[in-house]
């Protein structure tokens, strides 16, 4: 079909399945039974509750729906199902990008992982983080309500960080006008106590470990022992990772892709 629009797909880096998303698969993707059945089979093989059952629950439970081992594959199932809904007669996907959780989604959407291997990787990493993750994340804005730089809020951040002492806190993500900090339990307590109360902030992200920080370096050998580089193949379209690197669809070093992931 001529006149297709070129599209770059941006996969969300979100780490939480919230109450507003309850029933998302049922509402929007009940016609994708074979895909959802595959997701549930991955869970059955791991001895876990079916994702379709968690999504279809009568009420939302932060302990059930917000836990890393459940939220990770819920997000995967919803996002990949959304990806299927893109009209390929209208849009030509020229690249897929994502960071954090979005990178795992990009790998599956882009064909570097099969849909089942992508589900197994996401589910396994979610379970690993539940069992071995440490610390947490805190969000605090450096902009005002008009999303312009706020010297007052930046000073509050700088002051809190200046009083850290021997507590380890690092920048996890610069998320637009938000600073996402990673820290161990002491670091998180320090931030929650020292950052001035400002609406909902400082906000500790429920169910999150100290993502994107050296405090989770011990996860890498655990993950590599569980998952082989043989899972990875050349992507169907170029992938752009969280550092801006392009992984071409014809010449990607799949071992390097595995190491980065």
C-alpha positions as CSV (number, residue, x, y, z in Angstrom):
1,X,0.0,0.0,0.0
2,X,1.4,3.4,-1.0
3,X,1.4,6.4,1.2
4,X,2.0,4.5,4.4
5,X,3.1,6.8,7.2
6,X,6.4,6.1,8.8
7,X,6.1,5.4,12.5
8,X,8.5,5.1,15.4
9,X,7.0,3.0,18.3
10,X,7.9,4.1,21.8
11,X,7.4,1.4,24.4
12,X,6.6,2.6,27.9
13,X,9.2,2.3,30.6
14,X,6.5,2.0,33.2
15,X,6.8,-0.5,36.1
16,X,3.4,-0.4,37.7
17,X,0.0,-1.8,36.7
18,X,-2.5,0.5,38.5
19,X,-6.1,0.3,39.5
20,X,-7.2,2.1,36.4
21,X,-5.7,-0.7,34.2
22,X,-7.7,-3.4,36.0
23,X,-9.4,-5.5,33.3
24,X,-7.4,-3.9,30.4
25,X,-6.8,-7.2,28.6
26,X,-10.5,-8.2,28.9
27,X,-11.8,-4.8,27.7
28,X,-9.5,-4.3,24.8
29,X,-7.9,-7.6,23.8
30,X,-10.4,-10.4,24.4
31,X,-9.9,-11.3,20.7
32,X,-6.3,-12.2,21.2
33,X,-6.9,-15.5,22.9
34,X,-3.9,-17.4,21.6
35,X,-1.5,-14.7,22.8
36,X,-3.1,-14.5,26.2
37,X,-3.1,-18.3,26.4
38,X,0.6,-18.3,25.7
39,X,1.2,-15.7,28.5
40,X,-0.8,-17.9,30.9
41,X,1.2,-20.9,29.9
42,X,4.4,-19.1,30.8
43,X,2.9,-18.5,34.2
44,X,1.7,-22.1,34.6
45,X,5.2,-23.4,33.7
46,X,6.6,-21.2,36.5
47,X,4.0,-22.3,39.0
48,X,2.3,-18.9,39.1
49,X,-1.2,-17.5,38.8
50,X,-2.5,-16.9,35.3
51,X,-2.2,-13.3,34.1
52,X,-5.7,-13.4,32.6
53,X,-7.1,-14.2,36.0
54,X,-5.2,-11.4,37.7
55,X,-6.3,-8.9,35.1
56,X,-9.9,-10.1,35.4
57,X,-10.1,-9.8,39.2
58,X,-13.2,-8.2,40.6
59,X,-11.2,-5.7,42.6
60,X,-7.7,-4.2,42.6
61,X,-5.1,-5.3,45.2
62,X,-1.8,-3.4,45.5
63,X,-0.2,-6.5,46.9
64,X,-1.4,-8.7,44.1
65,X,-1.4,-6.4,41.1
66,X,1.4,-4.2,42.2
67,X,4.0,-6.8,43.0
68,X,6.9,-7.0,40.5
69,X,6.4,-10.6,39.6
70,X,2.8,-9.9,38.5
71,X,3.0,-6.3,37.3
72,X,5.9,-7.0,34.9
73,X,4.0,-9.6,32.8
74,X,0.7,-7.7,33.1
75,X,2.5,-4.7,31.5
76,X,4.1,-6.9,28.9
77,X,0.8,-8.6,27.9
78,X,-1.1,-5.3,27.7
79,X,1.6,-3.5,25.7
80,X,2.4,-6.2,23.2
81,X,-1.4,-6.7,22.7
82,X,-1.6,-2.9,22.0
83,X,1.3,-3.3,19.6
84,X,-0.6,-5.9,17.6
85,X,-3.4,-3.3,17.1
86,X,-1.2,-1.0,15.0
87,X,-2.6,-0.9,11.5
88,X,0.3,-2.1,9.3
89,X,-1.6,-1.1,6.2
90,X,-1.5,2.5,7.3
91,X,1.8,2.6,9.2
92,X,5.3,1.4,8.4
93,X,7.2,0.9,11.6
94,X,10.7,2.1,11.0
95,X,12.1,1.8,14.5
96,X,11.1,0.7,18.0
97,X,12.6,2.3,21.1
98,X,12.2,2.0,24.9
99,X,14.2,2.1,28.1
100,X,13.9,0.2,31.4
101,X,10.8,-2.0,31.1
102,X,10.3,-0.5,27.7
103,X,13.5,-2.1,26.5
104,X,12.1,-5.6,27.2
105,X,8.9,-4.7,25.4
106,X,10.9,-3.3,22.4
107,X,12.9,-6.6,22.1
108,X,9.6,-8.6,21.7
109,X,7.8,-6.1,19.6
110,X,10.9,-5.8,17.3
111,X,11.4,-9.5,16.9
112,X,14.7,-9.8,18.7
113,X,12.9,-12.1,21.1
114,X,10.0,-14.3,20.2
115,X,6.8,-13.4,22.0
116,X,7.1,-16.4,24.3
117,X,10.8,-15.8,25.1
118,X,10.0,-12.2,25.7
119,X,7.3,-13.2,28.2
120,X,9.6,-15.7,29.9
121,X,12.3,-13.1,30.2
122,X,10.0,-10.4,31.6
123,X,8.4,-12.9,34.0
124,X,11.7,-14.3,35.1
125,X,13.2,-10.9,35.7
126,X,10.1,-9.8,37.6
127,X,10.4,-12.9,39.8
128,X,14.1,-12.3,40.3
129,X,13.6,-8.8,41.4
130,X,10.9,-9.9,43.8
131,X,13.3,-12.4,45.3
132,X,16.6,-10.5,45.1
133,X,15.8,-6.9,44.6
134,X,16.9,-4.3,47.2
135,X,16.2,-0.7,47.9
136,X,13.7,1.4,46.1
137,X,13.0,4.6,44.1
138,X,11.7,8.0,45.1
139,X,10.3,10.6,42.7
140,X,10.6,14.4,43.2
141,X,10.0,17.2,40.8
142,X,12.5,19.9,39.8
143,X,9.8,21.9,37.9
144,X,6.7,23.8,39.0
145,X,3.1,23.3,38.1
146,X,3.7,24.9,34.7
147,X,6.5,22.5,34.0
148,X,9.2,25.2,34.1
149,X,12.4,24.9,36.1
150,X,11.9,25.6,39.8
151,X,15.0,26.9,41.7
152,X,13.1,26.3,44.9
153,X,12.5,22.6,44.2
154,X,16.0,22.1,42.8
155,X,17.4,23.6,46.0
156,X,15.3,21.2,48.1
157,X,16.8,18.3,46.1
158,X,20.4,19.7,46.4
159,X,20.0,20.3,50.1
160,X,18.6,16.7,50.7
161,X,21.5,15.2,48.7
162,X,24.1,17.3,50.6
163,X,23.0,15.7,53.8
164,X,23.4,12.1,52.6
165,X,26.6,11.3,54.4
166,X,27.6,7.6,53.9
167,X,24.1,6.7,52.6
168,X,24.1,5.6,49.0
169,X,21.7,7.5,46.7
170,X,22.0,7.7,43.0
171,X,20.0,9.2,40.1
172,X,18.0,6.5,38.6
173,X,16.2,8.4,35.8
174,X,15.9,12.0,34.7
175,X,12.2,11.8,33.8
176,X,11.4,15.1,32.2
177,X,10.9,17.5,35.1
178,X,11.1,14.6,37.6
179,X,14.1,13.2,39.4
180,X,13.9,9.5,40.1
181,X,16.3,8.5,42.8
182,X,17.5,5.0,43.6
183,X,18.7,4.0,47.1
184,X,18.9,1.3,49.7
185,X,16.5,1.3,52.6
186,X,18.5,3.9,54.5
187,X,18.7,6.1,51.4
188,X,15.0,5.9,50.8
189,X,14.2,6.8,54.4
190,X,16.6,9.7,54.1
191,X,15.0,11.1,51.0
192,X,11.5,10.7,52.4
193,X,12.4,12.5,55.6
194,X,14.6,15.3,54.1
195,X,12.8,16.3,50.9
196,X,10.1,18.9,51.7
197,X,6.5,17.6,51.4
198,X,5.1,19.0,48.2
199,X,1.7,17.6,47.2
200,X,2.2,13.8,46.7
201,X,6.0,14.3,46.7
202,X,8.4,12.9,47.7
203,X,6.7,9.8,46.2
204,X,8.1,6.3,46.9
205,X,7.3,4.0,43.9
206,X,5.4,1.0,45.2
207,X,7.1,-2.4,44.4
208,X,10.2,-0.8,42.9
209,X,13.8,-1.8,43.8
210,X,16.8,0.5,43.2
211,X,16.5,0.2,39.5
212,X,19.2,1.6,37.2
213,X,21.8,1.7,40.0
214,X,24.9,-0.2,41.0
215,X,23.0,-1.6,44.0
216,X,21.4,-4.1,41.6
217,X,24.6,-5.3,40.0
218,X,24.2,-8.6,41.8
219,X,21.1,-9.3,39.6
220,X,23.1,-9.6,36.4
221,X,24.8,-12.9,37.1
222,X,21.5,-14.3,38.4
223,X,19.8,-13.3,35.2
224,X,22.6,-14.6,32.9
225,X,22.5,-18.0,34.7
226,X,18.7,-18.2,34.0
227,X,18.6,-16.9,30.4
228,X,20.9,-17.7,27.4
229,X,22.0,-15.5,24.6
230,X,20.5,-18.1,22.2
231,X,17.1,-16.5,22.9
232,X,18.2,-13.4,20.9
233,X,18.0,-13.0,17.1
234,X,18.3,-10.2,14.6
235,X,15.4,-7.7,15.1
236,X,12.9,-7.2,12.4
237,X,13.2,-3.5,12.6
238,X,16.0,-1.3,14.1
239,X,15.8,-1.0,17.9
240,X,17.0,2.1,19.8
241,X,18.0,1.5,23.4
242,X,17.9,3.8,26.4
243,X,21.4,5.2,25.6
244,X,20.5,6.1,22.1
245,X,22.4,3.2,20.5
246,X,20.8,1.8,17.3
247,X,20.6,-2.0,16.9
248,X,20.1,-2.6,13.1
249,X,17.8,-5.2,11.8
250,X,20.5,-6.7,9.6
251,X,23.8,-6.5,11.5
252,X,23.1,-6.7,15.2
253,X,25.6,-8.6,17.3
254,X,23.1,-10.7,19.3
255,X,25.6,-11.5,22.0
256,X,26.2,-7.7,22.6
257,X,22.4,-7.3,22.6
258,X,22.1,-9.9,25.3
259,X,24.9,-8.3,27.4
260,X,23.2,-4.9,27.1
261,X,19.8,-6.3,28.1
